Structures are given as structure tokens and as C-alpha cells.
Amino acid sequence: MISFVGAGPGNTDLITVKGRKLLQEADMVIYTGSLVSKDHLKCCKDSCEIYNSASMTLEEIVDKMEKAARKELKVVRLHTGDPTIYGAIREQMDLLDEKGIDYEVIPGVSSFTAACSAIKREFTLPNVSQTIILTRIEGKTKVPEEESLELLAKHKASMALFLSVRYMDRLVEKLKKGYGREDVPVAVVYKVTWEDEKIIIGTLKDIKEKVERAGITKTALILVGDFIKGEYERSKLYDPSFSHEYREASK
Ligand SMILES: C[S@@+](CC[C@H](N)C(=O)[O-])C[C@H]1O[C@@H](n2cnc3c(N)ncnc32)[C@H](O)[C@@H]1O
């Protein structure tokens, strides 16, 4: 069986129990060397074949997985964070489908939730935003025009931007236009849950300079929105005057 497994954002304790078990039992692991901690591989059997996908093509990766699967070996394809977000797993799964090879996908802790936890905030606050937009600015990969940052920012929803920290200039300008103000809070979290994690807090007005000063050019999540700083309403769930399925309102 081939298992696509989410390794989580960095710290090896943040993989799921199921993911760790699959790693322990694997005969072959292909891991995303650019972002997955090598410490995850310490739990693998001595006989486990290990490959770093950073220097491999899609065809090479799928070929290795196919050969192992045909021999009924257990294969883990270890991806950073959650494999379903910017994981480039669809193209691997489609090739496996063409070859009639079965696989499963095991979710992981994405870096965007880890980043929100690192700054001790909640994306979804009553009277602030009930929506999270996960996106990126256009780089080498095109982004559909309807999803331009300027348009998305007009929603004033909580935002998490992947793969974008090297384009702070363009990003800040687009967000300012969309929000129509400069004082929108921004948090940039570099290598969240790794030992060299860095957190930079600012606003659309000053975040670019702060990020430049910190020398951050990659592996960062950019969180944007008023959920980071400002007023919000209490939840109905724990409001004493509100009844629901599990609790009567107190008088
Ligand atoms: C190819 S995407 C993979 C995302 C991953 N699947 C996830 O769910 O987190 C890589 C981007 O995710 C973000 N990222 C991944 N791991 C991170 C970490 N530990 N700290 C901060 N950002 C991270 C960065 O924006 C990075 O450029």
C-alpha cells in the first residue's frame, strides 16, 4: 500500500499517530526533503529505503512508488504539513490511478493552523470574521485573476498566505488596496514549530520592513486580519444567557 502522509509543520511530535505508525512499518519512504524534518525518519526500520524527493521528478517518484507497490511493500510518501494543501499530490495520485495502483491519504497539521497556534490566536471570531482564506500571491505558479489578493482582501476575512514571503512588496500593496487601510494586523511566522521559529508582528504599514530586517525570505506563513488584534464578541456557545442542545441558559 502507498500512503501519502502529512508530516505536520516541523516538530516531529505533530505528525498523527497513524502517520507515525505507517513510518515505523514502512519499507520505503519518499520524503519532501526541503520542508520535512529528517528527525521523522529516525523511527523507520533499518531496512527501510529512504529517498529525498527534492532532487526527483514526478515520474521518478511515481516509478519508485509503483515498483515497491508491485512487490507489495509498504510505501510512505511523506509530505510537509497537510498533503492536500499545495502538496502537488494530485498529479502523483492521477499517475497511480492510471497504473491501477491503490493508495490512501493521511492528513496532517498544516502550517497555517500551526502558525495561528504559535501566535495564540483564533481565525474565526464572532463579529470579526467567520471565514478563512488560504491563498498565495502569484509567483512562478499562476493564480486565477478572480483570486487576486486585492479582490480576496475586500472580503475582510481572516487570511493565511503560503509561498508568498519573498514577494512582500507586491503583497502588501495589493492587500492595502483590498482592505482600504494600512493598520490591518499581520503576523509572519517563519519555520513554525522548528527550533529556529521566528514570529514577526506588525501591520500592513510596517510588516515589509520588519520582515526584511529579520532576513526572512522563505518558509513563512503570512497571517492577515483583525483576528490578530482588536475587539470581538463573545461566542454564543459559552454565553450563560444562550441555551443549546447540551446546556440550558442560566437565569
Ligand atoms: C509547498 S507549501 C506546503 C504547505 C503544506 N502542505 C502545509 O499544509 O503547511 C510550502 C509553504 O508552506 C508554508 N510552510 C510550510 N511549512 C512551514 C513552516 N514550518 N513554517 C512556516 N511556513 C511553512 C510556507 O509558506 C511554505 O512556502
The ligand as an SDF file (V2000), in Angstrom:
LIG
                    3D

 27 29  0  0  0  0  0  0  0  0999 V2000
    4.6160   23.7630   -0.7350 C   0  0  0  0  0  0  0  0  0  0  0  0
    3.7860   24.5930    0.5440 S   0  0  0  0  0  0  0  0  0  0  0  0
    3.3240   23.2490    1.5630 C   0  0  0  0  0  0  0  0  0  0  0  0
    2.2730   23.5610    2.5830 C   0  0  0  0  0  0  0  0  0  0  0  0
    1.9670   22.3930    3.4800 C   0  0  0  0  0  0  0  0  0  0  0  0
    1.3140   21.3400    2.7330 N   0  0  0  0  0  0  0  0  0  0  0  0
    1.1200   22.7610    4.6910 C   0  0  0  0  0  0  0  0  0  0  0  0
   -0.0070   22.2570    4.8390 O   0  0  0  0  0  0  0  0  0  0  0  0
    1.6080   23.5350    5.5260 O   0  0  0  0  0  0  0  0  0  0  0  0
    5.1320   25.3330    1.3640 C   0  0  0  0  0  0  0  0  0  0  0  0
    4.7430   26.6220    2.0390 C   0  0  0  0  0  0  0  0  0  0  0  0
    4.0170   26.3240    3.2220 O   0  0  0  0  0  0  0  0  0  0  0  0
    4.3960   27.1980    4.2550 C   0  0  0  0  0  0  0  0  0  0  0  0
    5.0790   26.4120    5.2990 N   0  0  0  0  0  0  0  0  0  0  0  0
    5.2890   25.0810    5.3060 C   0  0  0  0  0  0  0  0  0  0  0  0
    5.8710   24.7010    6.4540 N   0  0  0  0  0  0  0  0  0  0  0  0
    6.0350   25.8180    7.1850 C   0  0  0  0  0  0  0  0  0  0  0  0
    6.5580   26.0970    8.4730 C   0  0  0  0  0  0  0  0  0  0  0  0
    7.0360   25.1370    9.2610 N   0  0  0  0  0  0  0  0  0  0  0  0
    6.5470   27.3700    8.9220 N   0  0  0  0  0  0  0  0  0  0  0  0
    6.0480   28.3640    8.1610 C   0  0  0  0  0  0  0  0  0  0  0  0
    5.5380   28.1700    6.9350 N   0  0  0  0  0  0  0  0  0  0  0  0
    5.5280   26.9240    6.4550 C   0  0  0  0  0  0  0  0  0  0  0  0
    5.3170   28.2510    3.6400 C   0  0  0  0  0  0  0  0  0  0  0  0
    4.5090   29.3010    3.1690 O   0  0  0  0  0  0  0  0  0  0  0  0
    5.9200   27.4730    2.5020 C   0  0  0  0  0  0  0  0  0  0  0  0
    6.3630   28.3450    1.4930 O   0  0  0  0  0  0  0  0  0  0  0  0
  1  2  1  0
  2  3  1  0
  2 10  1  0
  3  4  1  0
  4  5  1  0
  5  6  1  0
  5  7  1  0
  7  8  2  0
  7  9  1  0
 10 11  1  0
 11 12  1  0
 11 26  1  0
 12 13  1  0
 13 14  1  0
 13 24  1  0
 14 15  1  0
 14 23  1  0
 15 16  2  0
 16 17  1  0
 17 18  1  0
 17 23  2  0
 18 19  1  0
 18 20  2  0
 20 21  1  0
 21 22  2  0
 22 23  1  0
 24 25  1  0
 24 26  1  0
 26 27  1  0
M  CHG  2   2   1   9  -1
M  END
$$$$
